[in-house]
Amino acid sequence: MGELFDETCRKKLIGILTGAGAAYLLYRAIRSGLVTPQEEDEDLLIDKCGNSTLDSIGSLGDHSVSSNSVSSSTVKMNLQDLKTVLTILHGSKDPVIRGTILTSIYRIPGFSTSQELFRSEGGISIIAESLDDPLNYIKSSAVTVFNFLSNDPVNRDLLVKYIPQVLKLTTSTFQEFEQLPCLRFLTRMSHNHQNHFMLKHVIPDFLNLLQSGSSSIKFQVLQILINFSTNMELTFNILNVQVQASFLFLFNYFQRQDVLNDLLLFISNLNEIRRSLPYRANNHEYLKDSICVLLFGPNSQFSSRLIYLMAFPDDRIKLQAARIVTNLG
């Protein structure tokens, strides 16, 4: 791999990523492991516009670009620039370099308008290689790139094949900041009902995350579950999932308002399908500890929870609770 990181290549890569606000971080990463002591570094601190990168360093989490950078909506990426970035990402074993590229590539000016070029250079498969990286940070960074790529309809069709891998990451021992990009990607992919068959086997895992996750995790999981709840073919799969009685504790005053609102929307959608004639035409038998029995069974305490929420300060939640109460049975 030494030939990939000669002086010219290093300078080129830093220049490409300068507009992403990560030039200096990448500079330090590359210099620390690959530059010989006698090399001068002053010229590497100057970006493509002739400005010191030290004056406009952005954090990896900052989605803004330097004020001197050209808008990505009006610029096409240079083919050689793209090849340089993808070649280094494909060949480098250095996690700092790989991580920096993954957290910067979609912020490069012109990247969003160069998706056909990106695909033609095998960009999606090269990003996907990082899903197998031993470091969770690298994996989740790759999924973040997937999220950006999924804005393009053609990319979405190509990204479907990676749903199983992202699902596996989501239900692994990821920490919250690593799970969220995965859940956001799955949310985007779950907008298409045709992808639901690839996701339905992990509905119990999603419901477990709904109960055990933070408010941010709950909110993101609910975006997926709401998409599921509009698909009649998945209604039985959801309603027959076994849960603890503590599932009812989700419906409480102390829940974050957007989470509570989406939770009620999710249940309302399920209840409407459950009561529809096409669904009732099939004689469904539910497990005794299923969501259906817990929420809609003869001994359910769910209605009392809903009546309690009808006094909630937020009108949206009041209306959602009232709508479900009037359609129980």
C-alpha positions in Angstrom: 0.0 0.0 0.0 3.0 2.3 0.3 2.6 3.5 -3.3 -0.8 4.8 -2.5 0.5 7.3 0.0 3.3 9.2 -1.8 3.6 12.9 -1.2 1.5 13.8 -4.3 -1.3 11.5 -3.3 -1.4 12.8 0.3 -1.6 16.4 -0.9 -4.3 15.5 -3.4 -6.4 13.8 -0.8 -6.2 16.6 1.6 -7.1 19.1 -1.1 -10.2 17.1 -2.0 -11.4 16.8 1.5 -10.7 20.4 2.5 -14.2 21.5 1.6 -15.5 18.8 4.0 -14.0 20.6 7.0 -11.8 17.6 7.8 -8.6 18.5 6.0 -6.4 19.1 9.1 -7.6 15.9 10.8 -6.8 13.9 7.7 -3.5 15.7 7.4 -2.5 14.7 10.9 -3.7 11.1 10.5 -1.7 10.6 7.3 1.4 12.5 8.5 1.5 10.7 11.8 1.8 7.2 10.2 3.2 7.7 6.8 5.4 10.8 6.5 9.1 10.7 6.9 10.8 13.1 9.3 12.6 15.2 6.7 9.4 16.1 4.8 8.2 19.6 5.1 4.6 20.1 6.1 3.9 23.8 5.6 2.6 23.4 2.0 0.1 20.8 3.3 -1.6 23.3 5.5 -2.8 25.3 2.5 -6.1 24.4 1.0 -7.2 24.6 -2.6 -8.3 28.2 -2.3 -4.9 29.3 -0.9 -6.2 29.6 2.7 -4.8 28.1 5.8 -6.7 25.0 6.8 -6.1 25.9 10.4 -8.4 28.9 9.9 -11.3 26.8 8.9 -11.1 23.5 10.5 -14.4 21.8 11.2 -15.3 18.9 13.4 -16.2 15.6 11.9 -19.7 16.0 13.1 -20.1 19.4 11.5 -22.0 19.3 8.3 -21.0 22.7 7.2 -18.2 23.5 4.8 -15.7 26.3 4.5 -17.1 29.6 3.3 -14.6 29.4 0.5 -15.9 26.1 -0.7 -18.0 25.9 -3.8 -21.6 24.8 -3.3 -22.0 21.0 -4.0 -25.2 21.7 -5.8 -23.4 23.6 -8.6 -20.2 21.5 -8.9 -19.4 18.1 -10.3 -16.6 16.1 -8.7 -13.5 15.5 -10.7 -13.1 11.9 -11.7 -9.5 11.7 -10.6 -10.4 13.2 -7.2 -13.1 10.6 -6.7 -10.8 7.8 -7.8 -8.1 9.0 -5.4 -10.5 9.0 -2.4 -12.1 5.6 -3.3 -8.7 4.0 -4.0 -7.3 5.0 -0.6 -10.5 4.0 1.2 -10.4 0.6 -0.5 -6.7 0.0 0.2 -5.9 1.6 3.5 -5.9 -0.5 6.7 -5.5 2.6 8.9 -8.7 3.1 10.9 -8.1 6.9 11.3 -7.7 7.4 7.6 -10.7 5.2 6.8 -12.9 6.8 9.4 -12.0 10.3 8.3 -12.8 9.5 4.7 -16.1 8.0 5.6 -17.1 10.9 7.7 -16.0 13.4 5.0 -16.7 12.0 1.6 -20.4 13.0 1.3 -19.5 16.5 2.3 -17.1 17.0 -0.6 -18.3 19.8 -2.9 -20.0 18.2 -5.9 -20.5 14.8 -4.3 -24.3 14.9 -4.3 -24.4 15.9 -8.0 -21.9 13.2 -9.0 -23.8 10.0 -8.0 -23.7 8.4 -11.5 -19.9 8.9 -11.5 -19.7 7.5 -7.9 -21.6 4.4 -8.9 -19.6 3.9 -12.1 -16.4 3.8 -10.0 -17.8 1.1 -7.7 -18.3 3.6 -4.9 -21.2 1.8 -3.2 -19.4 -1.5 -3.0 -16.3 0.2 -1.7 -18.2 1.9 1.1 -20.0 -1.4 1.9 -16.6 -3.1 2.5 -16.5 -1.1 5.8 -19.6 -2.9 7.1 -17.2 -5.8 7.8 -14.6 -3.6 9.6 -13.7 -4.9 13.1 -14.3 -1.4 14.5 -17.9 -0.4 15.2 -17.1 3.3 14.5 -16.1 2.5 11.0 -19.2 0.3 10.4 -21.5 3.0 11.6 -19.7 5.7 9.6 -20.2 3.6 6.5 -24.0 3.4 7.2 -24.0 7.1 7.6 -22.7 7.4 4.0 -25.4 4.9 3.0 -28.0 7.3 4.5 -26.7 10.1 2.3 -26.5 7.9 -0.8 -30.1 6.8 -0.2 -31.3 10.2 -1.1 -30.8 9.1 -4.7 -33.5 6.7 -6.0 -31.1 4.7 -8.1 -28.8 4.3 -5.1 -31.7 3.1 -3.0 -32.3 0.2 -5.4 -28.6 -0.7 -5.2 -28.5 -0.4 -1.4 -31.4 -2.9 -0.8 -28.9 -5.8 -0.8 -27.1 -4.4 2.3 -30.3 -4.3 4.4 -29.5 -7.7 6.1 -26.0 -6.5 7.1 -27.3 -3.2 8.5 -30.0 -5.1 10.4 -27.3 -7.4 11.9 -25.4 -4.3 13.0 -28.5 -2.7 14.5 -29.3 -5.7 16.7 -25.7 -6.3 17.8 -24.0 -4.7 20.7 -23.7 -1.3 19.1 -23.9 1.8 21.3 -26.6 4.4 20.7 -24.5 6.7 18.6 -23.7 3.7 16.4 -27.2 2.3 16.3 -28.9 5.6 15.2 -27.3 5.7 11.7 -28.5 2.1 11.1 -32.0 2.9 12.2 -32.1 6.0 10.0 -31.0 3.9 7.0 -33.6 1.2 7.8 -36.3 3.9 8.1 -35.5 5.2 4.7 -35.5 1.7 3.2 -38.7 0.8 5.0 -40.7 3.5 3.1 -40.8 0.9 0.3 -43.3 -1.9 1.2 -41.3 -4.3 -1.1 -38.5 -4.2 1.4 -40.6 -5.2 4.4 -40.1 -8.9 3.8 -36.4 -8.4 4.6 -37.2 -6.6 7.8 -40.2 -8.3 9.3 -38.2 -11.1 11.1 -36.6 -8.5 13.4 -39.9 -6.8 14.5 -39.4 -8.3 18.0 -36.0 -6.7 18.2 -37.4 -3.3 17.1 -40.1 -3.6 19.8 -37.5 -4.5 22.4 -35.5 -1.4 21.4 -38.7 0.6 21.7 -39.0 -0.5 25.3 -35.3 -0.4 26.3 -33.8 2.3 24.2 -33.3 6.0 24.9 -35.8 8.6 23.6 -33.7 9.1 20.5 -33.7 5.3 19.8 -37.4 5.1 20.5 -38.2 7.9 18.1 -36.2 6.3 15.3 -37.5 2.8 15.9 -41.1 4.2 15.7 -40.4 5.7 12.3 -39.8 2.1 11.1 -42.7 0.6 13.0 -45.1 3.3 11.6 -44.0 2.4 8.1 -44.7 -1.3 9.0 -48.1 -0.4 10.5 -49.4 0.8 7.1 -48.8 -2.7 5.6 -51.7 -5.1 6.3 -49.5 -8.1 5.6 -47.3 -7.2 8.6 -50.1 -6.5 11.0 -50.4 -10.0 12.4 -46.6 -10.3 12.7 -46.6 -7.1 14.9 -49.7 -7.9 16.9 -48.5 -11.4 17.7 -45.1 -10.4 19.1 -44.9 -11.4 22.8 -44.1 -8.5 25.2 -44.0 -8.0 28.9 -46.9 -6.2 30.6 -44.4 -3.3 31.2 -45.0 -2.4 27.5 -47.9 -0.4 28.8 -45.5 1.8 30.7 -44.6 3.4 27.4 -47.9 5.3 27.4 -47.1 7.8 30.2 -46.9 11.5 30.8 -43.1 11.5 31.1 -42.5 10.1 27.6 -41.0 12.6 25.2 -43.8 14.2 23.4 -42.8 13.3 19.8 -42.1 9.8 20.9 -45.5 9.5 22.6 -47.3 11.0 19.6 -45.7 8.6 17.2 -46.3 5.7 19.6 -50.0 6.5 19.6 -50.0 6.8 15.8 -48.3 3.4 15.5 -51.0 1.8 17.7 -53.8 3.7 16.0 -52.7 2.4 12.6 -52.5 -1.2 13.9 -56.0 -0.9 15.5 -57.6 0.4 12.3 -56.2 -2.5 10.3 -57.1 -5.0 13.1 -60.7 -3.8 12.9 -60.9 -3.7 9.1 -63.1 -6.3 7.3 -60.2 -7.7 5.1 -58.1 -8.3 8.2 -61.0 -9.8 10.3 -61.8 -12.1 7.4 -58.9 -14.3 8.6 -59.3 -16.0 11.9 -56.1 -14.9 13.7 -55.1 -16.6 16.9 -52.8 -14.6 19.1 -50.3 -15.8 21.7 -51.5 -15.0 25.3 -48.6 -12.6 25.9 -48.9 -10.8 22.6 -49.3 -7.1 22.0 -52.8 -7.7 20.7 -53.9 -9.4 23.9 -52.1 -6.8 26.1 -53.6 -3.8 24.3 -56.9 -5.1 22.9 -57.8 -8.2 24.9 -60.8 -8.4 27.2 -58.8 -7.8 30.4 -56.6 -5.1 28.9 -55.7 -2.0 31.0 -54.8 -0.1 27.9 -58.0 2.0 27.8 -57.2 3.4 31.3 -53.8 4.5 30.0 -55.5 6.2 27.0 -58.0 8.0 29.2 -55.2 9.2 31.3 -53.4 10.6 28.2 -56.6 12.4 27.1 -55.7 15.0 29.7 -52.2 15.5 28.2 -51.3 19.2 27.5 -50.5 18.5 23.8 -53.6 18.5 21.6 -52.1 16.0 19.1 -51.7 13.4 21.8 -55.2 14.1 23.2 -56.7 13.5 19.8 -54.6 10.4 19.1 -55.6 8.9 22.5 -59.3 9.7 22.0 -59.3 8.2 18.5 -58.0 4.9 19.8 -60.3 4.8 22.7 -63.4 5.3 20.6 -62.3 2.5 18.2 -61.4 -0.1 20.8 -63.3 -3.4 20.7 
